[in-house]
């Protein structure tokens, strides 16, 4: 399926399963699902997710290098503050782990590791370390990506690292089914967003 279809179906799936209430919970659900629904395609060179990951990783490396240089040159006490704040360690580990998995994932063959249940577990766990309330929405949206891709004619390595793949071979990635699912996903996401905002 195409990225736009994965996005709207992922949003609809997360809203339907999590059923957030109010605008804050709905916005968090929407944001987490937005990332989870498309991150699987980080392994496609031409994908938006791949290009965005490269930018985020580059920006993160530059930010860490700049902070490190400032700490070394001017002794701002950044390291001391980080060491003294023990509750920041899981968040830092989650962010670093997420970025590291993005680096690993974008170098994998398409429809292999990033299209596996193992990837869903790892990425969702890392999101949980950073924002626990967002992990469920992220996991549902990322799982919806795998479910949609199973219908394609090409295999996905659902049980990675074990060999072999899964495919129902029912449709092409950008055919009529993709178009139909896009409109169904748009409608469902819009209706569910309104329902969640009014809860």
Kinemage of the C-alpha trace (Angstrom):
@kinemage 1
@onewidth
@group {chain A} dominant
@subgroup {mainchain}
@vectorlist {calphas} color= white
{ca unk a 1} P 0.000 0.000 0.000
{ca unk a 2} L 1.063 3.599 -0.477
{ca unk a 3} L 2.178 5.897 2.334
{ca unk a 4} L -1.014 7.971 2.335
{ca unk a 5} L -3.121 4.827 2.805
{ca unk a 6} L -0.905 3.530 5.594
{ca unk a 7} L -1.200 6.928 7.273
{ca unk a 8} L -5.003 7.243 7.277
{ca unk a 9} L -5.633 3.570 8.087
{ca unk a 10} L -3.051 3.737 10.900
{ca unk a 11} L -4.762 6.819 12.324
{ca unk a 12} L -8.203 5.212 12.118
{ca unk a 13} L -6.952 1.971 13.696
{ca unk a 14} L -5.246 3.756 16.601
{ca unk a 15} L -8.271 5.966 17.291
{ca unk a 16} L -10.615 2.949 17.159
{ca unk a 17} L -8.520 0.785 19.484
{ca unk a 18} L -7.272 3.414 21.969
{ca unk a 19} L -10.434 5.592 21.967
{ca unk a 20} L -8.780 8.676 23.479
{ca unk a 21} L -10.997 11.297 25.102
{ca unk a 22} L -10.626 15.050 24.753
{ca unk a 23} L -8.327 17.020 22.520
{ca unk a 24} L -5.072 16.337 24.418
{ca unk a 25} L -5.378 12.551 24.360
{ca unk a 26} L -6.652 12.626 20.786
{ca unk a 27} L -3.742 14.804 19.646
{ca unk a 28} L -1.234 12.486 21.349
{ca unk a 29} L -2.881 9.441 19.777
{ca unk a 30} L -2.899 11.124 16.370
{ca unk a 31} L 0.789 12.131 16.587
{ca unk a 32} L 1.985 8.700 17.753
{ca unk a 33} L -0.093 6.950 15.085
{ca unk a 34} L 1.266 9.290 12.406
{ca unk a 35} L 4.809 8.087 13.107
{ca unk a 36} L 3.881 4.451 13.725
{ca unk a 37} L 1.830 4.149 10.552
{ca unk a 38} L 4.678 5.036 8.189
{ca unk a 39} L 7.894 4.170 10.017
{ca unk a 40} L 7.956 0.651 8.533
{ca unk a 41} L 8.785 2.167 5.140
{ca unk a 42} L 11.945 3.783 6.449
{ca unk a 43} L 13.668 0.934 4.570
{ca unk a 44} L 12.540 2.296 1.168
{ca unk a 45} L 15.086 4.751 -0.288
{ca unk a 46} L 12.425 6.791 -2.054
{ca unk a 47} L 9.969 6.973 0.861
{ca unk a 48} L 9.115 10.117 2.815
{ca unk a 49} L 9.822 8.222 6.063
{ca unk a 50} L 13.351 7.380 4.850
{ca unk a 51} L 14.117 11.003 3.949
{ca unk a 52} L 12.666 12.317 7.215
{ca unk a 53} L 14.672 9.762 9.218
{ca unk a 54} L 17.884 10.916 7.564
{ca unk a 55} L 17.095 14.524 8.503
{ca unk a 56} L 16.168 13.670 12.103
{ca unk a 57} L 19.274 11.528 12.582
{ca unk a 58} L 21.544 14.218 11.102
{ca unk a 59} L 19.927 16.933 13.250
{ca unk a 60} L 20.253 14.749 16.386
{ca unk a 61} L 23.932 14.060 15.727
{ca unk a 62} L 24.604 17.776 15.172
{ca unk a 63} L 22.695 18.702 18.349
{ca unk a 64} L 24.674 16.191 20.448
{ca unk a 65} L 27.992 17.338 18.949
{ca unk a 66} L 27.105 21.007 19.552
{ca unk a 67} L 26.084 20.316 23.155
{ca unk a 68} L 29.236 18.269 23.718
{ca unk a 69} L 31.448 21.019 22.301
{ca unk a 70} L 29.686 23.670 24.404
{ca unk a 71} L 30.068 21.522 27.525
{ca unk a 72} L 33.769 20.950 26.852
{ca unk a 73} L 34.542 24.575 25.981
{ca unk a 74} L 32.354 26.464 28.463
{ca unk a 75} L 31.582 23.883 31.192
{ca unk a 76} L 27.836 24.607 31.373
{ca unk a 77} L 27.288 21.679 33.734
{ca unk a 78} L 25.131 19.799 31.232
{ca unk a 79} L 26.691 16.414 32.042
{ca unk a 80} L 26.355 16.947 35.785
{ca unk a 81} L 22.674 17.842 35.367
{ca unk a 82} L 22.029 14.767 33.221
{ca unk a 83} L 23.815 12.468 35.667
{ca unk a 84} L 21.882 13.898 38.654
{ca unk a 85} L 18.464 13.510 36.987
{ca unk a 86} L 17.897 9.749 37.198
{ca unk a 87} L 14.337 9.996 35.848
{ca unk a 88} L 15.757 11.315 32.562
{ca unk a 89} L 17.720 8.113 31.901
{ca unk a 90} L 14.795 6.049 30.532
{ca unk a 91} L 13.745 8.950 28.299
{ca unk a 92} L 17.289 9.428 26.991
{ca unk a 93} L 17.645 5.676 26.455
{ca unk a 94} L 14.338 5.597 24.565
{ca unk a 95} L 15.291 8.492 22.282
{ca unk a 96} L 18.783 7.155 21.590
{ca unk a 97} L 17.441 3.640 21.059
{ca unk a 98} L 14.718 4.884 18.693
{ca unk a 99} L 17.234 6.819 16.596
{ca unk a 100} L 19.633 3.844 16.559
{ca unk a 101} L 16.839 1.513 15.397
{ca unk a 102} L 15.945 4.007 12.659
{ca unk a 103} L 19.564 3.939 11.454
{ca unk a 104} L 19.542 0.130 11.472
{ca unk a 105} L 16.075 -0.125 9.941
{ca unk a 106} L 16.692 2.198 7.020
{ca unk a 107} L 19.624 0.051 5.899
{ca unk a 108} L 17.619 -3.196 5.878
{ca unk a 109} L 16.047 -4.678 2.740
{ca unk a 110} L 12.463 -3.544 2.158
{ca unk a 111} L 9.780 -5.669 3.837
{ca unk a 112} L 12.266 -7.437 6.112
{ca unk a 113} L 13.070 -6.326 9.693
{ca unk a 114} L 10.983 -3.128 9.567
{ca unk a 115} L 7.931 -5.177 8.526
{ca unk a 116} L 8.193 -7.662 11.400
{ca unk a 117} L 6.517 -8.196 14.748
{ca unk a 118} L 9.972 -7.924 16.325
{ca unk a 119} L 10.296 -4.352 15.009
{ca unk a 120} L 6.834 -3.475 16.346
{ca unk a 121} L 7.832 -4.743 19.809
{ca unk a 122} L 11.195 -2.966 19.850
{ca unk a 123} L 9.965 0.384 18.525
{ca unk a 124} L 6.853 0.374 20.723
{ca unk a 125} L 8.987 -0.407 23.787
{ca unk a 126} L 11.293 2.503 22.990
{ca unk a 127} L 8.314 4.843 22.542
{ca unk a 128} L 7.017 3.629 25.928
{ca unk a 129} L 10.290 4.708 27.573
{ca unk a 130} L 9.871 8.241 26.205
{ca unk a 131} L 6.074 8.768 26.313
{ca unk a 132} L 4.257 5.808 27.908
{ca unk a 133} L 0.784 7.063 26.915
{ca unk a 134} L 1.793 7.172 23.231
{ca unk a 135} L 3.078 3.589 23.002
{ca unk a 136} L -0.332 1.962 22.444
{ca unk a 137} L -1.277 4.277 19.576
{ca unk a 138} L 2.148 3.821 18.002
{ca unk a 139} L 1.970 0.013 18.274
{ca unk a 140} L -1.538 -0.187 16.785
{ca unk a 141} L -0.626 2.070 13.843
{ca unk a 142} L 2.626 0.221 13.140
{ca unk a 143} L 0.787 -3.110 13.316
{ca unk a 144} L -1.825 -1.806 10.874
{ca unk a 145} L 0.984 -1.202 8.378
{ca unk a 146} L 1.954 -4.879 8.568
{ca unk a 147} L -1.656 -6.037 8.228
{ca unk a 148} L -2.183 -3.940 5.083
{ca unk a 149} L 1.078 -5.096 3.509
{ca unk a 150} L 0.181 -8.755 4.032
{ca unk a 151} L -2.521 -8.301 1.367
{ca unk a 152} L 0.101 -7.273 -1.232
{ca unk a 153} L 1.610 -9.652 -3.739
{ca unk a 154} L 5.102 -9.344 -2.218
{ca unk a 155} L 6.053 -11.135 1.011
{ca unk a 156} L 6.817 -9.374 4.267
{ca unk a 157} L 9.166 -10.931 6.841
{ca unk a 158} L 6.539 -10.914 9.596
{ca unk a 159} L 8.416 -13.478 11.715
{ca unk a 160} L 11.890 -11.919 11.221
{ca unk a 161} L 14.616 -13.135 11.916
{ca unk a 162} L 13.156 -16.465 10.808
{ca unk a 163} L 13.311 -17.094 7.054
{ca unk a 164} L 10.361 -16.879 4.719
{ca unk a 165} L 7.633 -14.328 4.353
{ca unk a 166} L 3.892 -13.856 4.494
{ca unk a 167} L 1.656 -12.625 1.676
{ca unk a 168} L -1.977 -13.181 0.767
{ca unk a 169} L -1.206 -12.010 -2.802
{ca unk a 170} L -4.593 -10.312 -3.168
{ca unk a 171} L -3.642 -6.884 -4.529
{ca unk a 172} L -0.900 -4.583 -5.801
{ca unk a 173} L 0.617 -1.945 -3.534
{ca unk a 174} L -0.808 0.950 -5.529
{ca unk a 175} L -3.903 -0.572 -7.164
{ca unk a 176} L -7.648 -0.222 -6.683
{ca unk a 177} L -7.571 -1.750 -3.176
{ca unk a 178} L -5.095 0.912 -2.049
{ca unk a 179} L -7.376 3.640 -3.381
{ca unk a 180} L -10.470 2.144 -1.720
{ca unk a 181} L -8.679 1.706 1.624
{ca unk a 182} L -7.442 5.295 1.452
{ca unk a 183} L -10.985 6.680 1.227
{ca unk a 184} L -12.311 4.258 3.848
{ca unk a 185} L -9.406 5.220 6.148
{ca unk a 186} L -10.031 8.955 5.609
{ca unk a 187} L -13.696 8.605 6.458
{ca unk a 188} L -13.081 6.396 9.494
{ca unk a 189} L -10.293 8.643 10.830
{ca unk a 190} L -12.456 11.770 10.464
{ca unk a 191} L -15.479 10.205 12.167
{ca unk a 192} L -13.391 8.683 14.973
{ca unk a 193} L -11.540 11.972 15.545
{ca unk a 194} L -14.863 13.775 16.053
{ca unk a 195} L -16.122 11.033 18.394
{ca unk a 196} L -12.928 11.141 20.473
{ca unk a 197} L -12.915 14.938 20.662
{ca unk a 198} L -16.490 14.902 22.015
{ca unk a 199} L -15.849 12.202 24.650
